[in-house]
Amino acid sequence: MSNSQRRALVTGVSSGIGAAIALRLLADGWQVIGMSRRTPDLQHPNLSWVAADLADPASLNDALQHIPTLDAIVHAAGFMRTAPLGELRYEDGAAMWQVHVSAATQLVNGLLDRLQAPGRIVMIGSRTMYGAAGRSQYAATKAALIGLVRSWAIELAPQGITVNLVAPGATETPMLNDPARQGTPPRQPPIGRFIQPREVAAMTAFLLGPDAGAVTGQQLVICGGASL
């Protein structure tokens, strides 16, 4: 099946990594359904948009009713709140868990019967999943995605559906300079620059393509050498 006949749902398309993934897939000939709270600036004949607040399960459930048959699901929506131990706020942890983990579960669980083989599922995680000072709640939500991805990969392999996690390090997006994370400023990777959203998009596009059919249940880290 050519890319022009393939359809992907991408969350978080209004900015950052989600927008970059949508752009890359559109350039590769995919039909893209974007999902976000805000209307994306991007306009393209092969892009349609569904409004949804992933922080609100009812809003997401309503949005899922409008999604047709898919070949791929990419969950890129996310945000970061930081604080050191002793100053953690339950509300921040719960909000990140909802968008990163609960929404991912609701999304894939609700659309599985519309994901046709050979289907692809990609979660956008973070290198922070291994732990980082001042970011424990964020790290915990991203680490939880590993359990989802590996479990789903085992379940769906017999159906020809792959499930993988792309975990970028500090990426040059609006979230990098979010005032809410001013207590834990990003560190530039050893390569001397931040990761570019298009680089994360390129890895995602590969995982959605025909050459990645044997890659499933994996964590692909893009860190610019920061993990070394």
N, CA and C of each residue as an Amber inpcrd file, in Angstrom:
protein
   684
   0.8460000  -1.1870000   0.0000000   0.0000000   0.0000000   0.0000000
   0.8880000   1.2470000   0.0000000   0.6240000   2.2050000  -0.8920000
   1.4250000   3.4170000  -0.9570000   1.0910000   4.3270000   0.2180000
   2.0290000   5.2240000   0.5500000   1.7970000   6.1440000   1.6520000
   0.5810000   7.0150000   1.4230000   0.2970000   7.3290000   0.1370000
  -0.8410000   8.2000000  -0.1700000  -2.1640000   7.5510000   0.2110000
  -2.1600000   6.2540000   0.4020000  -3.3760000   5.5450000   0.8010000
  -3.3760000   5.2390000   2.2960000  -2.3160000   5.6220000   2.9920000
  -2.2090000   5.3150000   4.4110000  -2.6190000   6.5190000   5.2460000
  -3.2160000   6.2290000   6.3960000  -3.7540000   7.2960000   7.2410000
  -3.2160000   7.1440000   8.6580000  -2.6910000   8.2420000   9.2010000
  -2.1460000   8.2340000  10.5610000  -2.8520000   9.2690000  11.4190000
  -3.0900000   8.9030000  12.6670000  -3.5780000   9.8540000  13.6600000
  -2.3750000  10.3180000  14.4810000  -2.2090000  11.6260000  14.6140000
  -1.0900000  12.1930000  15.3670000  -1.6490000  13.1620000  16.4030000
  -1.3450000  12.9410000  17.6760000  -1.7830000  13.8720000  18.7140000
  -0.7300000  14.9590000  18.9190000  -1.1780000  16.0800000  19.4680000
  -0.2590000  17.1770000  19.7450000   0.2500000  17.8860000  18.5190000
  -0.5790000  17.9930000  17.4680000  -0.1070000  18.5440000  16.1920000
  -0.0200000  20.0640000  16.1570000  -0.4530000  20.7400000  17.2180000
  -0.4660000  22.2040000  17.1580000   0.9150000  22.8190000  17.3500000
   1.8880000  22.0300000  17.8510000   3.2310000  22.5850000  18.0200000
   4.2530000  21.4800000  18.2570000   5.5290000  21.8890000  18.3030000
   6.6010000  20.9850000  18.7120000   6.7500000  19.7260000  17.8920000
   7.0080000  18.6360000  18.6040000   7.2910000  17.3590000  17.9530000
   6.0790000  16.8470000  17.1800000   4.8880000  17.0170000  17.7340000
   3.6850000  16.5610000  17.0370000   3.5120000  17.2420000  15.6940000
   3.7540000  18.5560000  15.6510000   3.6570000  19.2980000  14.3950000
   4.7120000  18.8260000  13.4120000   5.9260000  18.5630000  13.9010000
   7.0050000  18.1070000  13.0230000   6.6890000  16.7310000  12.4420000
   6.1010000  15.8660000  13.2440000   5.7260000  14.5320000  12.7550000
   4.6500000  14.6410000  11.6850000   3.6620000  15.4830000  11.9260000
   2.6070000  15.6720000  10.9280000   3.1930000  16.1840000   9.6160000
   4.0890000  17.1670000   9.7120000   4.7300000  17.7140000   8.5030000
   5.4940000  16.6410000   7.7460000   6.2480000  15.8170000   8.4580000
   7.0530000  14.7790000   7.8190000   6.1460000  13.7510000   7.1320000
   5.1150000  13.3260000   7.8140000   4.2260000  12.3210000   7.2190000
   3.4940000  12.8770000   6.0020000   3.0760000  14.1230000   6.0780000
   2.4250000  14.7460000   4.9220000   3.3900000  14.8250000   3.7430000
   4.6440000  15.1720000   4.0310000   5.6600000  15.2390000   2.9760000
   5.9110000  13.8690000   2.3600000   5.7340000  12.8230000   3.1740000
   5.9250000  11.4580000   2.6880000   4.6810000  10.9000000   2.0050000
   3.6190000  11.7000000   1.9440000   2.4310000  11.2830000   1.2160000
   1.3200000  10.6720000   2.0490000   1.4580000  10.6890000   3.3720000
   0.4090000  10.1420000   4.2340000  -0.7930000  11.0850000   4.2940000
  -1.9430000  10.5250000   4.6030000  -3.0750000  11.3080000   5.0780000
  -2.9410000  11.3800000   6.5910000  -3.0670000  12.5750000   7.1460000
  -2.8660000  12.7570000   8.5790000  -4.1170000  13.3480000   9.2210000
  -4.5330000  12.7180000  10.3140000  -5.5740000  13.2880000  11.1630000
  -4.8650000  13.8480000  12.3900000  -4.8970000  15.1510000  12.5430000
  -4.2630000  15.7880000  13.6880000  -5.2490000  15.9390000  14.8220000
  -4.7690000  15.7580000  16.0400000  -5.6050000  15.9160000  17.2200000
  -4.8730000  16.8040000  18.2210000  -5.5440000  17.8580000  18.6750000
  -4.9500000  18.7850000  19.6390000  -6.0420000  19.6870000  20.1890000
  -5.6800000  20.4370000  21.2370000  -6.6360000  21.4050000  21.7920000
  -6.7620000  22.6120000  20.8700000  -5.6050000  23.0990000  20.3980000
  -5.5880000  24.2860000  19.5500000  -5.5450000  23.8960000  18.0780000
  -6.1650000  24.7120000  17.2550000  -6.1200000  24.4850000  15.8140000
  -4.6840000  24.6360000  15.3270000  -4.1660000  23.6680000  14.6000000
  -2.7820000  23.7880000  14.1070000  -2.6650000  24.8660000  13.0380000
  -1.5010000  25.5070000  12.9980000  -1.2520000  26.5030000  11.9500000
  -1.0700000  25.8330000  10.5960000  -0.6370000  24.6030000  10.6190000
  -0.3660000  23.8660000   9.3950000  -1.6410000  23.6310000   8.5870000
  -1.5530000  23.8940000   7.2940000  -2.6590000  23.6160000   6.3800000
  -2.1430000  22.7830000   5.2230000  -2.8830000  21.7130000   4.9010000
  -2.4560000  20.8100000   3.8310000  -3.6910000  20.0350000   3.3800000
  -3.8100000  19.7600000   2.0880000  -5.0020000  19.0320000   1.6170000
  -5.1500000  17.6390000   2.2040000  -4.0560000  17.0470000   2.6550000
  -4.1330000  15.7070000   3.2400000  -4.1770000  15.7200000   4.7660000
  -4.3580000  16.9270000   5.3460000  -4.4570000  17.0460000   6.7970000
  -5.8730000  17.4100000   7.2080000  -6.4330000  16.6270000   8.1150000
  -7.6960000  16.9850000   8.7470000  -7.4390000  17.1120000  10.2400000
  -8.3150000  17.7990000  10.9350000  -8.0780000  18.0790000  12.3480000
  -9.3020000  17.7600000  13.1850000  -9.0540000  17.1410000  14.3270000
 -10.1040000  16.8390000  15.2850000  -9.7220000  17.4830000  16.6070000
 -10.6030000  18.3150000  17.1420000 -10.3290000  18.9840000  18.4110000
 -10.5170000  18.0080000  19.5650000  -9.5620000  18.0030000  20.4900000
  -9.6760000  17.1650000  21.6850000  -8.7370000  17.6830000  22.7550000
  -9.2180000  17.6900000  23.9830000  -8.3840000  18.0200000  25.1330000
  -8.0040000  16.7080000  25.7990000  -6.7640000  16.2790000  25.6310000
  -6.3430000  14.9840000  26.1550000  -6.2980000  14.9640000  27.6830000
  -6.3990000  16.1290000  28.2970000  -6.4690000  16.1870000  29.7570000
  -7.8770000  15.8570000  30.2520000  -8.8190000  15.7580000  29.3280000
 -10.2290000  15.5080000  29.6580000 -10.6790000  14.2170000  28.9780000
 -10.8340000  13.1210000  29.7160000 -11.2290000  11.8400000  29.1010000
 -12.5250000  11.9190000  28.3040000 -13.4750000  12.7360000  28.7550000
 -14.7380000  12.8590000  28.0320000 -14.5260000  13.5310000  26.6800000
 -13.6760000  14.5530000  26.6510000 -13.3660000  15.2350000  25.3920000
 -12.6910000  14.2790000  24.4230000 -11.7450000  13.4890000  24.9120000
 -11.0550000  12.5400000  24.0520000 -12.0060000  11.4620000  23.5530000
 -12.8790000  11.0040000  24.4180000 -13.8370000   9.9790000  24.0070000
 -14.7430000  10.4950000  22.8930000 -15.1850000  11.7400000  23.0030000
 -16.0120000  12.3320000  21.9540000 -15.2420000  12.4110000  20.6380000
 -13.9760000  12.7910000  20.7200000 -13.1610000  12.9270000  19.5110000
 -12.9590000  11.5880000  18.8210000 -12.8170000  10.5360000  19.6030000
 -12.5630000   9.2160000  19.0250000 -13.7290000   8.7270000  18.1700000
 -14.9090000   9.2570000  18.4250000 -16.0770000   8.8320000  17.6430000
 -15.9800000   9.2670000  16.1820000 -15.0990000  10.2330000  15.9010000
 -14.9870000  10.7960000  14.5480000 -13.7760000  10.2690000  13.7860000
 -13.0760000   9.2830000  14.3390000 -11.8600000   8.7880000  13.7100000
 -12.1760000   7.5800000  12.8290000 -11.7760000   7.6100000  11.5590000
 -12.0280000   6.4860000  10.6500000 -10.9600000   5.4020000  10.7990000
 -10.9390000   4.4760000   9.8500000  -9.9230000   3.4190000   9.8350000
  -8.5250000   4.0230000   9.7020000  -7.5780000   3.4540000  10.4540000
  -6.2170000   3.9900000  10.4970000  -5.1860000   2.9350000  10.1420000
  -4.0110000   3.4230000   9.7570000  -2.8470000   2.5550000   9.5740000
  -1.7910000   2.8110000  10.6390000  -1.9090000   3.9380000  11.3420000
  -0.9140000   4.2730000  12.3550000  -1.4990000   5.2220000  13.3870000
  -0.9960000   5.0880000  14.6120000  -1.3360000   5.9880000  15.7140000
  -0.0350000   6.4990000  16.3070000   0.0930000   7.8180000  16.4250000
   1.2740000   8.4330000  17.0380000   0.8050000   9.3460000  18.1630000
   1.2260000   9.0350000  19.3760000   0.8510000   9.8700000  20.5300000
   2.0430000  10.7520000  20.8920000   1.9670000  12.0160000  20.4700000
   3.0820000  12.9490000  20.6790000   2.7410000  14.0510000  21.6660000
   1.4910000  14.1790000  22.0630000   1.0910000  15.2500000  22.9740000
   1.7650000  15.0700000  24.3300000   2.1750000  16.1750000  24.9220000
   2.7870000  16.0860000  26.2310000   3.1900000  17.4460000  26.7640000
   3.5180000  17.4860000  28.0500000   4.0010000  18.7170000  28.6680000
   4.7990000  18.3460000  29.9130000   5.5200000  19.3070000  30.4630000
   6.3860000  19.0470000  31.6140000   6.1320000  20.0410000  32.7380000
   6.0420000  19.5170000  33.9480000   6.0480000  20.3210000  35.1640000
   7.1630000  19.7810000  36.0520000   7.9670000  20.6360000  36.6160000
   9.1350000  20.1880000  37.3730000   9.1180000  20.7380000  38.7930000
   9.7440000  19.9900000  39.6970000   9.9090000  20.4180000  41.0890000
  10.7800000  19.3940000  41.7940000  11.5620000  19.8280000  42.7650000
  12.3590000  18.8690000  43.5300000  11.5010000  18.1290000  44.5470000
  11.9880000  16.9880000  44.9970000  11.3120000  16.2310000  46.0400000
  11.1580000  17.1060000  47.2770000   9.9700000  17.0850000  47.8610000
   9.6520000  17.9650000  48.9780000   8.7800000  19.1270000  48.5500000
   8.7790000  19.4050000  47.2330000   7.9510000  20.4850000  46.6930000
   7.0330000  19.9880000  45.5800000   6.9050000  18.6520000  45.4480000
   6.0780000  18.0890000  44.3830000   4.6080000  18.3980000  44.6310000
   3.9050000  18.6450000  43.5560000   2.4630000  18.9130000  43.6280000
   1.7150000  17.7400000  43.0050000   0.7910000  17.1790000  43.7680000
   0.0090000  16.0470000  43.2830000  -0.6920000  16.4000000  41.9760000
  -1.2210000  17.6230000  41.8980000  -1.9790000  18.0060000  40.6980000
  -1.1260000  17.9560000  39.4420000   0.1450000  18.3420000  39.5650000
   1.0310000  18.3070000  38.4020000   1.2740000  16.8670000  37.9460000
   1.5560000  15.9850000  38.8960000   1.7920000  14.5880000  38.5470000
   0.5710000  13.9450000  37.9210000  -0.5990000  14.2300000  38.4900000
  -1.8390000  13.6540000  37.9690000  -2.1390000  14.1670000  36.5630000
  -1.8670000  15.4570000  36.3290000  -2.1400000  16.0390000  35.0100000
  -1.2260000  15.4350000  33.9480000   0.0610000  15.2560000  34.2760000
   0.9800000  14.6490000  33.3150000   0.6360000  13.1830000  33.0860000
   0.2610000  12.4670000  34.1470000  -0.1330000  11.0620000  33.9850000
  -1.3300000  10.9520000  33.0450000  -2.2850000  11.8700000  33.1860000
  -3.4790000  11.8330000  32.3380000  -3.1200000  12.0020000  30.8620000
  -2.3140000  13.0040000  30.5480000  -2.0020000  13.2860000  29.1420000
  -1.0460000  12.2600000  28.5520000  -0.0320000  11.8640000  29.3190000
   0.9900000  10.9680000  28.7710000   0.5690000   9.5030000  28.7760000
  -0.0660000   9.0530000  29.8580000  -0.3240000   7.6200000  30.0360000
  -1.8040000   7.2610000  29.8550000  -2.6760000   7.9230000  30.6100000
  -4.1070000   7.5810000  30.5250000  -4.6750000   7.8830000  29.1480000
  -4.2950000   9.0300000  28.5740000  -4.7910000   9.3700000  27.2370000
  -4.2510000   8.3950000  26.1990000  -2.9900000   7.9770000  26.3540000
  -2.4260000   6.9890000  25.4260000  -3.2150000   5.6870000  25.4890000
  -3.5460000   5.2730000  26.6980000  -4.3090000   4.0410000  26.8870000
  -5.7000000   4.1670000  26.2730000  -6.3670000   5.2760000  26.5580000
  -7.7090000   5.5080000  26.0220000  -7.6880000   5.5700000  24.5030000
  -6.6590000   6.2050000  23.9730000  -6.5190000   6.3810000  22.5300000
  -6.3700000   5.0330000  21.8170000  -5.3890000   4.2550000  22.2410000
  -5.1030000   2.9880000  21.5610000  -6.1960000   1.9590000  21.8350000
  -6.6680000   1.9120000  23.0560000  -7.7310000   0.9700000  23.3910000
  -8.9990000   1.2500000  22.5850000  -9.3040000   2.5500000  22.4300000
 -10.5270000   2.9210000  21.7290000 -10.4490000   2.8100000  20.2220000
  -9.2200000   2.8180000  19.6760000  -9.0700000   2.7970000  18.2210000
  -8.5260000   1.4820000  17.6750000  -8.2560000   0.5240000  18.5510000
  -7.6240000  -0.7070000  18.0950000  -8.4320000  -1.4030000  17.0070000
  -9.7430000  -1.3900000  17.1360000 -10.5590000  -2.0760000  16.1230000
 -10.5900000  -1.3270000  14.7980000 -10.0270000  -0.1020000  14.7760000
  -9.9430000   0.6700000  13.5330000  -8.5170000   0.7380000  12.9920000
  -7.5920000   0.0520000  13.6660000  -6.1940000   0.0300000  13.2220000
  -5.9620000  -1.2390000  12.4170000  -5.7690000  -1.0650000  11.1280000
  -5.6560000  -2.2280000  10.2540000  -4.2110000  -2.6770000  10.0890000
  -4.0180000  -3.9700000   9.9660000  -2.6750000  -4.5420000   9.7880000
  -2.2020000  -4.3250000   8.3420000  -0.8750000  -4.1300000   8.1660000
   0.1600000  -4.0470000   9.1940000   0.1850000  -2.6680000   9.8390000
  -0.3610000  -2.5670000  11.0340000  -0.4930000  -1.2760000  11.6920000
   0.7440000  -0.8840000  12.4680000   0.8000000   0.3880000  12.8140000
   1.9420000   0.9290000  13.5420000   1.4490000   1.8150000  14.6890000
   2.0650000   1.6600000  15.8530000   1.7930000   2.5320000  16.9950000
   3.1320000   3.0580000  17.5010000   3.2370000   4.3710000  17.6450000
   4.4540000   4.9830000  18.1770000   4.0730000   5.9410000  19.3010000
   4.7140000   5.7680000  20.4450000   4.5740000   6.6830000  21.5750000
   5.8200000   7.5730000  21.6240000   5.6210000   8.8620000  21.8290000
   6.7570000   9.7610000  22.0090000   7.0150000   9.8850000  23.5110000
   8.1510000   9.3420000  23.9300000   8.5180000   9.3680000  25.3370000
   9.5530000  10.4420000  25.5950000  10.5430000  10.1150000  26.4210000
  11.5930000  11.0670000  26.7490000  12.7730000  10.3180000  27.3450000
  13.9650000  10.8120000  27.0720000  15.1460000  10.2290000  27.6930000
  15.0800000  10.3570000  29.2110000  14.2790000  11.3050000  29.6850000
  14.1030000  11.5110000  31.1250000  13.4830000  10.2960000  31.8040000
  12.9420000   9.3570000  31.0230000  12.3150000   8.1600000  31.5930000
  13.2890000   7.3770000  32.4730000  14.5790000   7.5850000  32.2930000
  15.5780000   6.8910000  33.1090000  15.8300000   7.5920000  34.4410000
  15.2050000   8.7570000  34.6260000  15.3510000   9.4950000  35.8680000
  16.1300000  10.7780000  35.6870000  15.6740000  11.8360000  36.3530000
  16.3640000  13.1280000  36.2940000  15.9740000  13.9450000  37.5150000
  16.9530000  14.5550000  38.1420000  16.6960000  15.3690000  39.3290000
  15.7230000  16.4950000  39.0150000  14.7430000  16.6720000  39.8790000
  13.7710000  17.7380000  39.7060000  12.6650000  17.4380000  38.7260000
  12.7070000  16.2550000  38.1230000  11.7030000  15.9160000  37.1040000
  11.0630000  14.5540000  37.3840000  10.9890000  14.1730000  38.6360000
  10.5730000  12.8090000  38.9700000   9.1700000  12.4630000  38.4920000
   8.2340000  13.3820000  38.6230000   6.8610000  13.0810000  38.2010000
   6.7750000  12.9310000  36.6810000   7.4410000  13.8200000  35.9660000
   7.4910000  13.7220000  34.5040000   8.1660000  12.4250000  34.0880000
   9.2980000  12.1230000  34.7190000  10.0400000  10.8980000  34.3920000
   9.1800000   9.6610000  34.6170000   8.4070000   9.6630000  35.7020000
   7.5640000   8.5060000  36.0090000   6.5080000   8.2720000  34.9380000
   5.9270000   9.3520000  34.4250000   4.9010000   9.1760000  33.3960000
   5.5090000   8.6710000  32.0920000   6.6950000   9.1510000  31.7640000
   7.3450000   8.6970000  30.5370000   7.8660000   7.2690000  30.6900000
   8.3230000   6.9060000  31.8780000   8.7710000   5.5320000  32.1240000
   7.6040000   4.5540000  32.0170000   6.4280000   4.9940000  32.4220000
   5.2560000   4.1220000  32.3500000   4.9300000   3.7220000  30.9150000
   5.2940000   4.5750000  29.9640000   5.0320000   4.2610000  28.5620000
   5.7880000   3.0170000  28.1080000   6.9470000   2.7530000  28.7360000
   7.7020000   1.5520000  28.3780000   6.8610000   0.3060000  28.6510000
   6.2050000   0.2800000  29.8010000   5.3610000  -0.8620000  30.1330000
   4.2100000  -1.0290000  29.1650000   3.5990000   0.0770000  28.7790000
   2.5090000   0.0060000  27.8040000   3.0180000  -0.5270000  26.4650000
   4.1000000   0.0780000  25.9850000   4.6280000  -0.2720000  24.6660000
   5.0290000  -1.7400000  24.5860000   5.7590000  -2.2120000  25.5680000
   6.2240000  -3.6020000  25.5210000   5.0610000  -4.5930000  25.6630000
   4.1100000  -4.2610000  26.5080000   2.9520000  -5.1440000  26.6820000
   2.1050000  -5.2010000  25.4160000   1.8440000  -4.0240000  24.8430000
   1.0530000  -3.9940000  23.6100000   1.7820000  -4.6580000  22.4590000
   3.1010000  -4.4840000  22.4140000   3.8850000  -5.1080000  21.3420000
   3.7410000  -6.6220000  21.3820000   3.7790000  -7.1890000  22.5870000
   3.6110000  -8.6460000  22.7270000   2.2280000  -9.0730000  22.2730000
   1.2160000  -8.3450000  22.6910000  -0.1600000  -8.6990000  22.3600000
  -0.4580000  -8.5790000  20.8650000   0.1060000  -7.5610000  20.2260000
  -0.2790000  -7.2360000  18.8500000   0.6300000  -7.8180000  17.7800000
   1.7810000  -8.3560000  18.1820000   2.7030000  -8.9260000  17.1910000
   2.0310000  -9.9630000  16.2860000   1.2150000 -10.8760000  16.8220000
   0.5730000 -11.8610000  15.9430000  -0.3560000 -11.2460000  14.9000000
  -0.7830000  -9.9940000  15.1400000  -1.6760000  -9.3200000  14.1960000
  -0.9090000  -8.4700000  13.1830000   0.4150000  -8.4730000  13.2830000
   1.2120000  -7.6730000  12.3580000   1.2520000  -6.2040000  12.7040000
   0.9500000  -5.8610000  13.9590000   0.9710000  -4.4710000  14.4110000
   2.1800000  -4.2610000  15.3170000   2.9900000  -3.2700000  15.0090000
   4.1680000  -2.9820000  15.8280000   3.8940000  -1.8100000  16.7680000
   4.5860000  -1.8090000  17.9070000   4.4290000  -0.7540000  18.9100000
   5.8160000  -0.3740000  19.4090000   6.1740000   0.9000000  19.2900000
   7.5050000   1.3410000  19.6920000   7.4600000   2.6980000  20.3870000
   8.5610000   2.9990000  21.0760000   8.7000000   4.2530000  21.8090000
   9.8960000   5.0240000  21.2640000   9.6910000   6.2880000  20.9190000
  10.7890000   7.1730000  20.5370000  11.0190000   8.1230000  21.7050000
  12.2360000   8.1170000  22.2390000  12.5400000   8.8740000  23.4490000
  13.6070000   9.9300000  23.1690000  13.2050000  11.1510000  22.8270000
  14.1930000  12.1960000  22.5710000  14.7100000  12.8320000  23.8540000
  15.9350000  13.3310000  23.7780000  16.4670000  14.1610000  24.8430000
  15.9760000  15.5860000  24.6490000  16.7190000  16.5560000  25.1630000
  16.3100000  17.9620000  25.0780000  16.1150000  18.3720000  23.6180000
  14.8690000  18.6590000  23.2770000  14.4940000  18.9610000  21.8930000
  14.0590000  20.4110000  21.7760000  14.4670000  21.0580000  20.7110000
  14.2050000  22.4860000  20.5320000  12.7500000  22.7320000  20.1470000
  11.9000000  22.7540000  21.1630000  10.4680000  22.9910000  21.0100000
  10.0450000  24.0580000  22.0190000   8.8130000  24.5670000  21.9330000
   8.3510000  25.5390000  22.9300000   8.4660000  25.0180000  24.3670000
   8.3110000  23.7070000  24.5650000   8.3840000  23.1470000  25.9130000
   9.7650000  23.3220000  26.5300000  10.7840000  23.4580000  25.6760000
  12.1520000  23.5940000  26.1780000  12.3090000  24.8560000  27.0230000
  11.5680000  25.9080000  26.6590000  11.6620000  27.1820000  27.3680000
  10.4010000  27.5110000  28.1540000   9.6300000  26.4830000  28.4790000
   8.4050000  26.6690000  29.2550000   8.7650000  27.2190000  30.6370000
   8.1750000  28.3530000  31.0490000   8.4680000  28.9160000  32.3770000
   8.1800000  27.9300000  33.5210000   7.2970000  26.9660000  33.2810000
   6.9390000  26.0100000  34.3210000   8.0870000  25.0650000  34.6630000
   9.1320000  25.0410000  33.8310000  10.2780000  24.1700000  34.1120000
  11.5500000  24.9860000  34.3580000  11.3920000  26.2350000  34.7490000
  12.5500000  27.1130000  34.8980000  13.5070000  26.6330000  35.9890000
  13.0160000  25.8320000  36.9330000  13.8850000  25.3160000  37.9810000
  14.8230000  24.2320000  37.5050000  14.5340000  23.6480000  36.3540000
  15.3880000  22.5810000  35.8000000  15.6640000  22.8980000  34.3300000
  16.5100000  23.8850000  34.0630000  16.7930000  24.2660000  32.6740000
  17.4390000  23.1250000  31.9140000  17.1710000  23.0290000  30.6110000
  17.7410000  21.9400000  29.8060000  19.2410000  22.0880000  29.6300000
  19.9080000  20.9500000  29.5160000  21.3450000  20.9550000  29.2540000
  21.5900000  20.5790000  27.8000000  22.4770000  21.3050000  27.1680000
  22.7930000  21.0170000  25.7740000  23.5540000  19.6860000  25.6780000
  23.1550000  18.7970000  24.7680000  23.8340000  17.5060000  24.6150000
  25.2790000  17.6650000  24.1390000  26.0710000  16.6130000  24.2710000
  27.4710000  16.6640000  23.8410000  27.6780000  17.0240000  22.3700000
  26.6840000  16.8100000  21.5180000  26.8560000  17.1530000  20.1070000
  26.8690000  18.6680000  19.8940000  26.6070000  19.4410000  20.9590000
  26.7150000  20.8880000  20.8780000  25.4640000  21.6050000  20.4300000
  24.3630000  20.9090000  20.3680000  23.0840000  21.5380000  19.9970000
  21.9540000  20.6790000  20.5410000  20.7660000  21.2550000  20.5750000
  19.6040000  20.4920000  20.9980000  19.0860000  19.6190000  19.8570000
  18.3590000  18.5780000  20.2060000  17.7290000  17.7320000  19.2020000
  16.6970000  18.5640000  18.4420000  16.5900000  18.3360000  17.1490000
  15.6180000  19.0530000  16.3310000  14.3400000  18.2160000  16.1800000
  13.1730000  18.8540000  16.2380000  11.9220000  18.1160000  16.0790000
  11.8750000  17.2710000  14.8140000  12.4880000  17.7750000  13.7330000
  12.4670000  17.0220000  12.4740000  13.2240000  15.7020000  12.5980000
  14.2130000  15.6480000  13.5030000  14.9650000  14.4130000  13.6990000
  14.1050000  13.3660000  14.4080000  13.3150000  13.8150000  15.3510000
  12.3750000  12.9100000  16.0180000  11.3070000  12.4500000  15.0260000
  10.8730000  13.3750000  14.1730000   9.8740000  13.0510000  13.1540000
  10.4100000  12.0190000  12.1680000  11.6850000  12.1450000  11.8180000
  12.2720000  11.2040000  10.8640000  12.3280000   9.7960000  11.4350000
  12.6860000   9.6710000  12.7110000  12.6990000   8.3580000  13.3490000
  11.2900000   7.7770000  13.4130000  10.3380000   8.6160000  13.7290000
   8.9460000   8.1770000  13.7860000   8.4800000   7.7020000  12.4160000
   8.8090000   8.4650000  11.3750000   8.4150000   8.0890000  10.0190000
   9.0070000   6.7380000   9.6280000  10.2490000   6.4890000  10.0200000
  10.8620000   5.1880000   9.7390000  10.0900000   4.0700000  10.4190000
   9.7390000   4.2630000  11.6820000   9.0200000   3.2210000  12.4280000
   7.6280000   2.9620000  11.8500000   7.0700000   3.9530000  11.1770000
   5.7530000   3.7810000  10.5600000   5.8440000   3.1550000   9.1760000
   7.0450000   3.0720000   8.6490000   7.2210000   2.6100000   7.2800000
   7.4230000   1.1120000   7.1350000   7.5040000   0.6370000   5.8970000
   7.5920000  -0.8020000   5.6140000   8.8990000  -1.4400000   6.0620000
   9.9750000  -0.6660000   6.1930000  11.2620000  -1.2360000   6.5740000
  11.3750000  -1.5190000   8.0650000  10.3750000  -1.0910000   8.8410000
  10.4360000  -1.2760000  10.2960000   9.4690000  -2.3550000  10.7740000
   9.0500000  -3.2120000   9.8900000   8.0730000  -4.2270000  10.2480000
   8.5500000  -5.2320000  11.2790000   9.8660000  -5.3760000  11.4460000
  10.4070000  -6.3210000  12.4250000  10.8610000  -5.6240000  13.7020000
  10.6130000  -4.3180000  13.8110000  10.9980000  -3.5630000  15.0100000
   9.7600000  -3.3530000  15.8630000   9.7090000  -3.9550000  17.0350000
   8.5530000  -3.7620000  17.9070000   8.9400000  -3.9430000  19.3670000
   8.2730000  -3.1970000  20.2270000   8.5440000  -3.2520000  21.6540000
   9.8300000  -2.5700000  22.0620000  10.3310000  -1.6590000  21.2280000
  11.6500000  -1.0690000  21.4580000  11.5820000   0.3820000  21.9170000
  12.6640000   0.8110000  22.5820000  12.8350000   2.1960000  23.0180000
  13.9850000   2.7920000  22.2190000  13.6940000   3.6880000  21.3270000
  14.7310000   4.3110000  20.5030000  15.0310000   5.6990000  21.0440000
  16.2230000   5.8440000  21.6220000  16.6120000   7.0870000  22.2750000
  17.3770000   7.9870000  21.3060000  16.9620000   9.2540000  21.2370000
  17.6560000  10.2540000  20.4210000  18.1360000  11.3270000  21.3940000
  19.3970000  11.2440000  21.7900000  19.8520000  12.0840000  22.9030000
  21.0420000  12.9710000  22.5830000  21.5960000  12.8900000  21.3820000
  22.7470000  13.7030000  21.0560000  23.9720000  13.4110000  21.9050000
  24.0370000  12.1830000  22.4100000  25.1810000  11.7850000  23.2130000
  25.0130000  12.0070000  24.7010000  23.8650000  12.5410000  25.1320000
  23.6630000  12.8390000  26.5520000  23.5960000  11.5880000  27.4270000
  23.3060000  10.4500000  26.8180000  23.2200000   9.2050000  27.5850000
  24.5830000   8.5420000  27.7870000  25.6020000   9.0700000  27.1300000
  26.9100000   8.4330000  27.1850000  27.6440000   8.7110000  28.4950000
